[in-house]
Amino acid sequence: MIPFTFTEPLATERLVLRLHTPADIDDVFAYQSDPEVARYQLYEPRTREEVAEKSERWTEARVLEKNDDYLQLAMVLDGRVIGSIYFVLKRVEDSMAEIGWALHRDFQGKGYAYEAATATLDFAFGTLGLHRVTAELDPRNVPSIALCKRLGMRSEAYFVEDMMFKGDWADTGVYGILAREWLAR
């Protein structure tokens, strides 16, 4: 239930989802500096200094109480951060959140993002008792669209040239799932 303070990691079969720590900077830099990983993210490839600055903020983001409160959870495999799950309260009054992910290229296509997103949706609907979770993504990002569908999310909207993205107009796809749909899986 909201408000919620994240104190205990989420565990999956192969991963631990936890808050970032200063010790994660090199692992996070390894994927956030990769142009292929950043291709569909809202950021350009990040420098080590940018990752360190972001990581400091992510470490402190642990309370979910009001609109735009978020968690940036490290996906940890055998002690190494291989990616992250972004989870943000969009509209508390409507019991709605958004989920997103980024994964080191070496670990893509192996089910890690699915495993992490599944645990995060279990958390959203089970622990927090939310009503709805969405994912907004670049419609050219075919693997993320496939992940949304595998999670049981439906395509809900397609906005044409609705945002300036890295110097060009870009489209946005919106996928969503309700608590009752997730819990009925």
C-alpha positions as CSV (number, residue, x, y, z in Angstrom):
1,M,0.0,0.0,0.0
2,I,1.0,3.6,-0.6
3,P,3.0,5.1,1.1
4,F,5.7,2.5,0.8
5,T,9.4,2.6,1.7
6,F,11.5,0.1,-0.2
7,T,13.8,-1.6,2.2
8,E,14.0,-5.3,1.2
9,P,15.2,-6.5,-2.2
10,L,12.9,-8.5,-4.5
11,A,14.3,-11.9,-5.4
12,T,13.6,-13.9,-8.5
13,E,14.9,-17.3,-9.6
14,R,18.1,-15.8,-10.9
15,L,18.1,-12.1,-9.9
16,V,18.0,-9.8,-7.0
17,L,16.3,-6.4,-7.5
18,R,17.6,-3.9,-5.1
19,L,18.4,-0.2,-4.7
20,H,21.6,1.0,-6.4
21,T,24.7,1.5,-4.3
22,P,27.9,3.6,-5.1
23,A,29.7,0.3,-5.7
24,D,27.5,-0.3,-8.8
25,I,28.8,2.6,-10.9
26,D,31.2,0.6,-13.1
27,D,28.6,-2.1,-13.8
28,V,25.9,0.5,-14.7
29,F,28.4,2.6,-16.8
30,A,29.2,-0.6,-18.8
31,Y,25.6,-0.7,-20.2
32,Q,24.5,2.9,-20.0
33,S,27.5,4.1,-22.0
34,D,26.7,1.6,-24.8
35,P,25.0,3.4,-27.8
36,E,23.0,0.3,-28.6
37,V,21.5,0.1,-25.1
38,A,20.9,3.9,-25.0
39,R,19.3,3.8,-28.5
40,Y,15.7,3.7,-27.3
41,Q,16.3,5.3,-23.9
42,L,15.5,8.9,-23.2
43,Y,19.2,9.5,-22.6
44,E,22.3,9.5,-24.8
45,P,25.1,7.1,-23.8
46,R,26.2,8.3,-20.4
47,T,29.7,9.2,-19.1
48,R,31.0,7.6,-15.9
49,E,30.4,11.0,-14.2
50,E,26.8,11.1,-15.3
51,V,26.3,7.5,-14.1
52,A,27.8,8.4,-10.7
53,E,25.5,11.5,-10.4
54,K,22.4,9.5,-11.4
55,S,23.4,6.6,-9.1
56,E,23.5,9.0,-6.1
57,R,19.9,10.0,-6.8
58,W,18.8,6.4,-7.3
59,T,20.3,5.4,-4.0
60,E,18.1,7.9,-2.2
61,A,14.9,7.2,-4.1
62,R,13.2,4.6,-1.9
63,V,9.8,6.1,-0.9
64,L,6.7,5.7,-3.0
65,E,4.1,8.2,-1.8
66,K,3.2,10.9,-4.4
67,N,3.1,11.4,-8.1
68,D,6.6,10.9,-9.8
69,D,8.1,9.1,-6.8
70,Y,10.2,6.3,-8.3
71,L,12.5,3.3,-7.7
72,Q,15.4,2.6,-10.0
73,L,16.2,-1.0,-9.1
74,A,19.4,-2.7,-10.0
75,M,19.1,-6.1,-11.6
76,V,21.8,-8.1,-9.9
77,L,23.0,-11.5,-11.3
78,D,25.7,-13.3,-9.3
79,G,26.8,-10.0,-7.7
80,R,26.9,-8.0,-11.0
81,V,24.5,-5.3,-12.0
82,I,23.3,-6.3,-15.5
83,G,20.5,-3.8,-15.9
84,S,17.8,-1.8,-14.1
85,I,14.0,-1.6,-13.7
86,Y,12.5,1.8,-13.5
87,F,9.2,2.0,-11.6
88,V,7.4,5.3,-11.1
89,L,4.1,6.3,-9.5
90,K,2.3,8.2,-12.3
91,R,-1.0,9.1,-10.7
92,V,-1.5,8.0,-7.1
93,E,-5.1,9.1,-7.1
94,D,-5.7,6.6,-9.9
95,S,-3.5,3.9,-8.5
96,M,-1.4,3.9,-11.6
97,A,2.4,3.4,-12.2
98,E,4.8,3.0,-15.1
99,I,7.5,0.4,-15.6
100,G,10.6,0.5,-17.8
101,W,13.9,-1.4,-18.2
102,A,17.4,-1.3,-19.5
103,L,19.7,-4.3,-19.8
104,H,23.4,-4.8,-20.6
105,R,23.7,-6.0,-24.2
106,D,25.5,-9.2,-23.1
107,F,22.4,-10.3,-21.1
108,Q,19.6,-9.4,-23.5
109,G,17.5,-12.2,-24.9
110,K,18.0,-14.5,-21.9
111,G,14.8,-13.8,-20.0
112,Y,16.3,-11.5,-17.4
113,A,14.2,-8.5,-18.2
114,Y,11.1,-10.7,-18.2
115,E,12.0,-12.1,-14.8
116,A,12.7,-8.6,-13.3
117,A,9.6,-7.1,-14.8
118,T,7.5,-10.0,-13.6
119,A,8.8,-9.5,-10.0
120,T,8.1,-5.7,-10.3
121,L,4.6,-6.2,-11.5
122,D,4.0,-8.7,-8.7
123,F,5.2,-6.0,-6.3
124,A,3.1,-3.3,-8.0
125,F,-0.2,-5.3,-7.8
126,G,0.4,-7.5,-4.8
127,T,2.4,-5.4,-2.3
128,L,1.4,-1.9,-3.4
129,G,-2.2,-2.8,-4.5
130,L,-2.1,-0.7,-7.6
131,H,-4.8,-0.8,-10.2
132,R,-2.8,-0.3,-13.4
133,V,0.7,-0.3,-14.8
134,T,1.8,1.0,-18.2
135,A,5.0,1.0,-20.3
136,E,5.8,3.8,-22.7
137,L,8.3,2.9,-25.4
138,D,9.7,3.6,-28.8
139,P,7.6,1.5,-31.3
140,R,10.9,0.7,-33.1
141,N,12.1,-1.2,-30.0
142,V,10.8,-4.6,-31.1
143,P,12.3,-6.6,-28.2
144,S,10.6,-4.3,-25.6
145,I,7.3,-4.6,-27.4
146,A,7.7,-8.4,-27.3
147,L,8.5,-8.2,-23.6
148,C,5.3,-6.2,-23.0
149,K,3.2,-8.8,-24.8
150,R,4.9,-11.6,-23.0
151,L,4.0,-9.9,-19.7
152,G,0.4,-9.8,-20.8
153,M,0.3,-6.1,-21.5
154,R,-1.9,-4.9,-24.4
155,S,-1.1,-2.1,-26.9
156,E,-3.3,0.8,-25.7
157,A,-2.0,3.8,-27.7
158,Y,0.2,4.8,-30.5
159,F,1.1,8.5,-30.6
160,V,2.6,9.8,-33.8
161,E,5.5,12.3,-33.6
162,D,4.5,13.2,-30.1
163,M,7.9,14.0,-28.7
164,M,11.3,15.4,-29.7
165,F,13.7,12.5,-29.3
166,K,17.4,12.9,-29.8
167,G,16.9,15.6,-32.4
168,D,14.0,14.1,-34.4
169,W,10.3,13.7,-33.9
170,A,9.5,10.2,-32.6
171,D,6.4,8.1,-32.0
172,T,5.4,6.6,-28.6
173,G,3.7,3.3,-28.0
174,V,1.8,2.7,-24.7
175,Y,1.2,-0.8,-23.3
176,G,-0.8,-1.5,-20.2
177,I,-2.1,-4.1,-17.8
178,L,-4.7,-4.0,-15.0
179,A,-4.3,-5.7,-11.6
180,R,-7.2,-8.1,-12.2
181,E,-5.6,-9.1,-15.5
182,W,-2.2,-9.7,-13.9
183,L,-3.5,-11.6,-11.0
184,A,-5.6,-13.8,-13.3
185,R,-2.5,-15.0,-15.2
